[in-house]
Amino acid sequence: MNIGESVIVALEGIAANKMRAALTMLGVIIGVGAVITMLALAQGARENMMNRIQQMGTNVLMVMSGRMQRGGVRGGFGSSQRLTLEDADAIKKECPSIDAVAPEVGGNAQVKYKNQNTNTSITGTTPSYLGIRNVQVQEGRFFTDGEVSSLKRVAMIGQTTATTLFGTTSPVGKDIRIRGIQFQIVGLLAVKGAQGFGDQDDTIVIPVTTAMRRVFGVQNIRTISAQAKSMKIMDQASNEIADLLRKRHNIVAGSDEDFMVRNQAEFMQMANQAAGIFALLLGGIASVSLLVGGIGIMNIMLVSVTERTREIGIRMAMGARRRDIQLQFLVEALVLSLLGGAVGILLGFIGAWGLSHLPNATVAVSLSSVLMSFGFAAFVGIFFGYYPALQASRLNPIDALRYE
């Protein structure tokens, strides 16, 4: 019996025992479907992170507050708040590789307009934020440097926040209250879109000085966005910023820095690593179903060997070799697994499609995840079908013929 005949016999057996075959394939179907759906979710999360990093702008370096240490206790990143507006000005003036700088301070706050209110993200910054972060103004204008220096209570509003507070009415020119402080909306930001489970349009942008002194009551900033003059000199720009801040903060060689300088390449590398771990975790969890399905295939094939003992004896008596018997049962296990894998792929696409309709969720089914899942299903069929096939080939023909 060749492989083609073995496949035909396997299909005939499945057709003759439809319910048993369906239950046998169920584990593989669920496993393959779960693997594709989970990897699609992980891939979507990765693409979201990459898009958010790219939307930071071009040639952007992020200067962030570093760690604080008191005695033997070491705080996390951001625990040391020593960055100042003067640091941002110094980076712009004294770092020749830097083209633009935007200090940032922020947090969440309650915003109210008449009887409507929402809790949204408040970002305090300067007009340079527009060019560095690739932000567009849809209606009205952005606030000016003069309004920053004079602590004006003016605001830019994102599309989501505007819809929440004003519905379909234009927000430009309207007055809102942020933590009870009155602000006038001077512009509406263009849509940037949701990323993952965050909404970049659910935001309000105000002058950094107003945010620090009137809204949040802080003396320091947490982040400085700096734009290098070109991608080729990103490392040079990073070194210039680090050298300047070490000098300004009186940090001696060998001491811990109270700031961090990160560029987009580092953010992308960290995002890739995080996404890889996330995909591995989700794929590993989903793969357990495939292993359970493989055990189900082994169990049914062992039962099949017992049921077909007399048939095996007749085949051997008619000249079938042991390897022919082994091939027959191995092909049957493989066919069961591959059919389950095919149905599982369809189930995976349906699952990914369903997840894509969740609010702010993005999924991306990749060809590699489909091929990997189908290949794993084939491996499961061969691996778990080998032992029953081996048992069938080892039967004694005389004993098999006597079997009732």
Buried (B, 14 or more C-beta within 10 A) or exposed (E): BEEEEBBEBBBEBBEEBEEBBBEBBBBBBBBBBBBBBBBBBBBBBBBBBBBBBBBBBBBBBBBBBBBBEEEEEEEEEBBBBBBBBEBBEBBBEBBEBBBBBBBBBBBEBEBBBEEEBBEBBBBBBBBBBBBBBBBEBEBBEBBBEEBBEEBBBBBBBBBBBBBBBBEEEEBBEBEBBBBEEEBBBBBBBBEBEBBBEEBBBBBBBBBBBBBBBBBBEBEBBBBBBBBBBEEEBBEBBBBBBBEBBBEBBEBEEEEEBBBBBBBBEBBBEEBEEEBEEBBEEBBEEBBEBBBBBBEBBBEBBBEBBEEBBEBBBEBBEEEBEBEBBBBBBBBBBBBBBBBBBBBBBEBBBEBBEEBBEEEEBBBBBEEEBBEBBBEBBBBBBBBBBBBBBBBBBEBEBEEBBEBE
